């Protein structure tokens, strides 16, 4: 194929790119334009002006690059957007872990291998395969650069941005990672953008433990548990600590209640299998990890990037939200003189909470509405015989998600 393929050759190449995408484990691949819609640029600017990004100053510092893919990768003509399903198989049901006040809840995406490394490696391989047929300039990204991934994916037709600000796809839900390959090849565009199918549903907005949503598509990161437990480096605001419950790394509630996730299935990628029993571990067990144990158990995982200090901070808050068991109180007492002021502060708060709870001055933690959090994928191994998988989202798919059961 020549250096500059003609339209027919580009169309043939696009078909091969889709085939390569399937071979590399991407559940779907779409080719979109290398521009961010004006509405998405305005939305980002308004969000930043409200301070909704909290301490994530890098969001504001690199906003201009998010606005313009060509400023990030000069000469880019197309953006190949991909998704890879990540919900880990053979894990304890999320609702059951959330309902266990002595259990630690880790967001499902973080239970296995760090997705950044896996997706970037696969996308780079896709770029190389294209290079072998049609020399081109390309760069691979996945949640690690100033790229408005969800806006670009929506424009390419991968799905629509739900009211919870996650990307949703018919027949798939939202349990997937996104990645992009920027290329200077003039490949034919896929139909897009995707239509919004959230209807009148507001389950995700109402279930949020910290009420982080100002309204549809408007998330205040400063109240979001994922931000508080991962991105925030300092003290967690005291008024929000009781609302975090036992969530020690991220939060999935807005996805767990989404009716569209009834169609999701577990990941086929073995790298996303939960490691070290983190899907069902106890708070006391994880709080007992010293720094060496933390680093050993989180090698190659996204969790590792928060560091041992934040790990203990998060666990202290969760222990303070749980029952005043002897094990919890002893574990906190053992960290009372920790060298980190951040850890000591949160341990002291948790110990006070448990003392008050033991004395009857503080109510027991509220029960998690397990029945409401039932939209997690079903492991094929656990699906009853004769029950069809809803891969294409057609059988029983609600016209308005609020009517789904």
PEHU-V461238 format. One record per backbone hydrogen bond with DSSP energy under -1.0 kcal/mol. NH is the residue of the N-H (numbers start at 1). CO is the residue of the C=O. E is the energy in kcal/mol with one decimal. If there is no record, write none. Layout:
# PEHU-V461238
nh:co:e
NH:CO:E
NH:CO:E
This chain:
# PEHU-V461238
nh:co:e
10:6:-2.6
11:7:-2.2
12:8:-2.1
13:9:-2.4
14:10:-2.4
15:11:-1.6
16:12:-1.7
17:13:-2.6
18:14:-1.9
19:15:-1.7
20:16:-2.9
21:17:-2.4
22:18:-1.9
23:19:-2.2
24:20:-1.9
25:22:-1.5
26:21:-2.5
27:83:-1.8
28:83:-1.1
30:81:-2.8
32:79:-2.5
35:33:-1.2
41:37:-1.8
42:38:-2.5
43:39:-2.1
44:40:-2.1
45:41:-2.3
46:42:-2.5
47:43:-2.1
48:44:-2.4
49:45:-2.4
50:46:-1.6
51:48:-1.5
52:47:-1.8
54:51:-1.9
56:53:-2.0
57:55:-2.3
59:56:-2.0
61:57:-2.7
62:58:-1.4
63:60:-1.4
66:62:-1.5
67:63:-1.9
68:64:-1.1
71:68:-1.3
72:68:-1.0
73:69:-2.9
76:73:-1.9
77:183:-2.7
78:183:-2.3
79:32:-2.6
80:181:-2.7
81:30:-2.6
82:179:-2.6
83:28:-1.9
84:177:-1.8
86:175:-1.8
97:93:-1.9
98:94:-2.6
99:95:-1.8
103:100:-1.9
104:281:-2.7
105:246:-2.8
107:249:-3.2
110:107:-1.8
111:108:-1.2
113:271:-3.1
114:300:-3.3
118:114:-1.3
119:115:-2.8
120:116:-2.0
121:117:-1.9
122:118:-2.1
123:119:-2.9
124:120:-2.4
125:121:-1.8
126:122:-2.1
127:123:-2.4
128:124:-2.0
129:125:-2.2
130:126:-2.2
131:127:-2.3
132:128:-1.8
133:130:-1.3
134:130:-3.2
139:182:-1.6
141:180:-2.7
147:145:-2.7
149:147:-2.0
152:148:-2.3
153:149:-2.8
154:150:-2.5
155:151:-2.1
156:152:-1.8
158:153:-2.6
160:168:-2.4
162:166:-3.2
165:162:-2.1
168:160:-3.3
169:173:-1.8
172:169:-2.1
173:169:-2.9
176:174:-2.3
177:84:-2.8
179:82:-1.7
180:141:-2.8
181:80:-2.1
182:139:-2.9
183:78:-2.4
184:137:-1.4
187:185:-1.8
190:31:-2.7
194:154:-1.7
201:198:-1.6
206:202:-2.1
207:203:-1.8
211:208:-1.2
214:218:-2.6
217:163:-2.1
218:215:-1.9
220:212:-3.1
221:52:-1.4
223:220:-2.2
228:224:-2.6
229:225:-2.3
230:226:-1.3
232:227:-2.9
240:237:-1.4
241:237:-1.2
244:241:-1.4
247:244:-1.7
248:105:-2.2
249:105:-1.2
255:252:-1.4
256:252:-2.6
257:253:-1.6
261:258:-1.6
262:259:-1.6
263:260:-1.5
267:87:-3.5
272:269:-1.9
273:270:-1.7
275:111:-2.3
278:275:-2.1
280:277:-1.7
283:102:-2.5
286:282:-2.0
287:283:-2.4
288:284:-1.0
289:286:-1.3
294:290:-2.6
295:291:-2.5
296:292:-2.2
297:293:-2.8
298:294:-1.5
301:298:-2.2
305:302:-1.4
306:303:-1.8
307:304:-1.3
311:307:-1.8
312:308:-2.4
313:309:-2.1
314:310:-2.8
315:311:-2.2
316:312:-2.5
317:313:-1.9
318:314:-2.1
319:315:-2.7
320:316:-2.2
322:319:-1.1
325:323:-2.0
329:325:-2.3
330:326:-2.5
331:327:-2.2
332:328:-2.2
333:329:-2.2
334:330:-1.8
335:332:-1.1
336:333:-1.2
338:335:-1.8
344:340:-2.5
345:341:-2.5
346:342:-1.7
347:343:-2.5
348:344:-2.6
349:345:-1.9
350:346:-2.2
351:347:-2.7
352:348:-2.1
353:349:-2.1
354:350:-2.4
355:351:-2.4
356:352:-2.4
357:353:-2.4
358:354:-2.7
359:355:-1.7
360:357:-1.2
361:356:-2.4
362:356:-1.0
370:368:-2.1
372:369:-1.3
373:370:-1.0
375:256:-2.3
382:379:-2.3
387:384:-2.0
391:389:-1.3
397:394:-1.5
403:400:-2.8
404:401:-1.5
